[in-house]
Amino acid sequence: MAADSVPGMGPDTIFGNNISLAFTGPEEDLFRGWFDALAEGGQVVMPLEQRGWGDLYGALVDKFGMTWMFNIENKDAPARQAN
């Protein structure tokens, strides 16, 4: 997944940190562990919490300046519909 830079949601964009890496899937325990490990020494931009679309979502910048996004799919949410 690719994402643009949003002012105020992470470090200023400079060449080298102008991409974000994202994990998405239903593996809550695994993704929470990765989120917590990557947050050590970094900055949590958005805590890993349930969002309006029903999934858990969080974002952080690790201690090396890399931006990470996590979307943990809600297994109990109604089936997603394709547009």
C-alpha positions in Angstrom: 0.0 0.0 0.0 1.2 3.5 -0.7 0.1 6.7 1.1 0.8 10.4 0.8 2.2 12.5 3.6 -0.3 14.4 5.8 1.0 17.5 7.6 1.0 17.0 11.3 0.8 13.2 11.1 4.5 12.4 11.3 7.9 13.9 10.6 8.3 16.5 7.8 8.6 14.8 4.5 12.2 14.7 3.1 13.7 12.4 0.5 14.2 9.1 2.2 11.2 9.2 4.5 8.5 9.9 1.9 6.9 6.5 2.0 4.9 4.6 4.6 4.8 0.9 5.1 1.5 -0.7 6.0 0.3 -4.0 7.5 -3.3 -5.0 7.1 -4.9 -8.3 8.1 -6.7 -10.1 10.9 -3.7 -11.1 13.0 -4.3 -8.8 16.1 -1.8 -10.3 18.5 1.0 -10.4 15.9 0.3 -6.9 14.7 0.0 -5.4 18.2 3.4 -7.0 19.0 5.0 -5.4 15.9 3.4 -2.1 16.6 4.7 -2.0 20.2 8.2 -3.1 19.1 8.4 -0.5 16.4 7.1 2.2 18.7 10.0 1.7 21.1 12.2 4.8 20.7 9.9 6.2 18.1 6.7 8.3 18.1 3.2 7.0 18.0 1.2 9.2 15.6 -2.1 7.5 16.1 -2.7 5.0 18.8 -3.8 1.5 17.8 -7.5 1.9 18.4 -10.9 1.0 16.9 -11.8 3.5 14.1 -15.0 4.5 12.5 -14.8 1.9 9.7 -14.7 -0.9 12.4 -11.1 -2.0 12.3 -8.2 -1.2 14.7 -5.8 1.3 13.1 -2.7 3.0 14.3 0.4 4.7 12.9 3.8 5.4 14.2 7.3 6.6 13.2 10.0 4.2 14.3 13.3 5.3 15.8 14.9 5.4 12.3 12.2 7.8 10.9 10.2 5.2 8.9 6.4 5.6 9.0 4.3 2.5 9.7 0.6 2.0 9.5 -1.3 -0.9 10.9 -4.9 -1.9 10.1 -6.2 -4.9 12.0 -9.4 -6.2 10.4 -12.4 -6.6 12.6 -13.4 -10.3 12.1 -16.9 -9.6 13.5 -17.7 -6.7 11.1 -20.2 -7.2 8.3 -18.6 -8.3 5.1 -17.0 -5.5 3.1 -18.6 -4.6 -0.1 -16.7 -3.8 -3.3 -17.6 -0.5 -4.9 
